[in-house]
């Protein structure tokens, strides 16, 4: 495990794909093989993933019973694993994880739509791991192009994917908030966070692009197909 400072600027000038849980990701996931990919939360529980992502991140999984053991198990083969924590520690402590500190309650202006996309830890919270960790920490690691895939912010979610879908892990865990869809207020907050992150990163020379074709982010910011990003009909770079 590397210390947090080891990651600063480590992948300077490169591009990063950050994957959320949205079912739209299924059609694009295989195209990302051979590229730098940070998988978030429960994507690793999907069936028949075509490759192992290079990075993994989650936000305080111990807040939900059983999640910490689950995410530790499904990500055990990934070298770079990050967890965002307000306390700055893991409960219980586990090996081979990098703890990313986040703004303490009352320790900043507020949520990320007010505080902005921070260039260094502690990171702001955006109510969703791709923006909490993937985007902010991706910029910290030096990536100058960051592409978000599968961040739908819609009722369609990995947790309540139809049972006939054999490409998703059906009912990965019981999590009522996910099964009930995204509350309108939280969804708007994440939209605000994405807008602020995009603006802040642009000032720092980092291009944030949405590659999710459906959902609230696409409705507000449009999207760029993964094939267009890769420029080679989706084939992995050599």
Secondary structure as GFF3:
##gff-version 3
##sequence-region A 1 238
A	DSSP	three_ten_helix	4	7	.	.	.	ID=ss1
A	DSSP	beta_strand	15	19	.	.	.	ID=ss2
A	DSSP	three_ten_helix	23	25	.	.	.	ID=ss3
A	DSSP	alpha_helix	26	29	.	.	.	ID=ss4
A	DSSP	three_ten_helix	30	32	.	.	.	ID=ss5
A	DSSP	beta_strand	37	40	.	.	.	ID=ss6
A	DSSP	three_ten_helix	43	45	.	.	.	ID=ss7
A	DSSP	beta_strand	55	59	.	.	.	ID=ss8
A	DSSP	three_ten_helix	61	63	.	.	.	ID=ss9
A	DSSP	alpha_helix	67	74	.	.	.	ID=ss10
A	DSSP	beta_strand	80	85	.	.	.	ID=ss11
A	DSSP	beta_strand	98	101	.	.	.	ID=ss12
A	DSSP	alpha_helix	112	115	.	.	.	ID=ss13
A	DSSP	alpha_helix	129	129	.	.	.	ID=ss14
A	DSSP	pi_helix	130	135	.	.	.	ID=ss15
A	DSSP	alpha_helix	136	140	.	.	.	ID=ss16
A	DSSP	beta_strand	145	149	.	.	.	ID=ss17
A	DSSP	three_ten_helix	158	160	.	.	.	ID=ss18
A	DSSP	alpha_helix	176	179	.	.	.	ID=ss19
A	DSSP	alpha_helix	184	203	.	.	.	ID=ss20
A	DSSP	beta_strand	207	210	.	.	.	ID=ss21
A	DSSP	alpha_helix	216	221	.	.	.	ID=ss22
A	DSSP	alpha_helix	226	230	.	.	.	ID=ss23
###
